[in-house]
């Protein structure tokens, strides 16, 4: 998550200028609000994500629907939205999708601010000039460019086939709005990631989840709280790729399936169901190809030179979470 800093502004030279865009920039920026959330200490995600979370959210409709990145609000028992005019409104989580990472909120009162129309993020291309918008108007926003569209694999059993990457990086990236050249919402900010240039200099980029991944599940999230698809098998582990093309277990999630099965930090995953894996993408896809949550996942592990097989009963990640309550 972004650093916690209540008193900051993007440097003036990095802020977007209205004359550079073919839409009413200041009007569009008012659709981005501040989000704060409190999570009970007994929540499953409290240890890894904290009990007090802050970021941005984007108003996407006249009916007070607000979109953000889901890790800010998952398991929250309090969510508050603050507009640029200082209006504070309670909200509740009405839908969360583990596959994409989107969180959909319902404000519990009028926000009295504009909404951003959902654009067609499929047309977003490297080189496109965009705005990466946080709360606070121009002072909370960055004039950016799309650097790449490519796959992103996260250590927490997460994979996006076509994430959007932008630069310069926004310092408070969580839930930011990527606004395209027509003033439409193209993506929601998720992470800041390092990028190496010419094998030497490392610069930060923002990774964003494109709206094209949200549109097919929009109605499902509003009507049933989750996407209408079978839940993926979840092992409850954190993994990483090493320079030697190994998949190493970097951590275990609470009392999840992997910990119950006896996996340890430092174990190297060699294969899933006899399918050799060398990348996080290979690893996750091999697990998910076995079936839906609950399926048994056979792994071949290397633990300090000792190679052995283990079978893990996977789970539905959502069953481990505290349900958010309404205000």
Secondary structure, 3 states (H helix, E strand, C coil): CCCCCCCCCCCHHHCCCHHHCCCCHHHHHCCEEEEEEEECCCCCCHHHHCCEEEEEEEECCCCCEEEEEHHHCCCEEEEEEECCCCCEEEEEEEEECCCCCEEEEEECCCCCCCCCCECCHHHCCCCCEEEEECCCHHHHEEEEEEEEEEEEEECCCEEEEEEEEEECCCCCCCCCEEECCCCCEEEEEEEEEEEEECCCEEEEEEEEEECHHHHCCHHHHHHHCCCCCCCECECCEEEEECCCCCEEEEEECCCCHHHHCCCCCCCEEEEECCEECCCHHHHHHHHHCCCECCCEEEEEEEECCEEEEEEEECECHHHHCCCCCCC
